[in-house]
Amino acid sequence: MEPDRPTRPDWDRLFEVASAQEGLFTAKQAAETGYSAQLLVHHLHAGRVVRVRHGIYRIVHFPAAEHEDLVAAWLWSGAAGVVSHETALALHGLSDVLPAHLHLTVPASWAKRRLRVPPGLVLHHRDLPAATRTWFGAVPTTTVTQTLNDCATDGLSPELLGQAARQALRRGLAARGDLGAVTKALAQFGGIGG
């Protein structure tokens, strides 16, 4: 059963939704708070909201956040994606990785979809169990262990992978026994090391 939509626009409700998402909201979320597409365009022209990308807006009272791109990508995925791979590695503060693209893991069933993926976004298709997710601010991200194993499987450079694994082990963020893909990927390069 679909929740009742307000008969009148509810700015406070939209503001509350956006507040939890670094000031961002989707056109669908706006509609759920009583804002028709026409009314949303009116607020866009009035300068009350700005368009971040197709179907995603920011309330102007929220300055662009440091990780706005992550929230926008997550909202683009309909809140189904999880920040992962090199992007998650950077969020966890592991290694000197500087991802050129934003990595998002979406459900495996999405591999069959024909999507218009926004520029700079790399999709990985996999169903991630809840135990492999954590939160970074307003967005879900893969846990340190999942991130390291994903990076190992996808061929992150041995130098960065080894550095990240050693940092995670030293900081107590991962257990060596849970890094099977990392161990395998680094075996021919002298292993994880100490």
C-alpha angles and dihedrals in degrees: 000000000000116000116251112267116224115256089218128043111266108207093179091056092047090047090052091051092048093046091063090051102050091269095308129122138169128241087247092055089049090052089050089058094049102269114134119205089256093052091047089053089050091055089045091055091043089056096243093118134021128211112243096180136330108317094358124100140177127215105238093229087070110073115218107283126224091250099033090125090061093051091046091051091048091050090046087058090054088250089296097109129086123209105244151155117027092355091056090044089057092046090052088052094238122148128341093284115149105189115215090199137035111250120211127177113213129183116291091242089067090071087082094051123098101227134177097226114203116246114271094024121116116195125209118192116220139119107243119203116230090249090065094057134081134165130258106190108300097350136069117240135180118268119256092259093048091045093052093047091047091051090049092050093048094050107255109181112279091236094056093039092051092046092050094047093049091048091049092049094047092049093047093242095126140020119234091230091060094055099079096142091046092050091050094047093049097041094098091046098057098278129266093308126202 
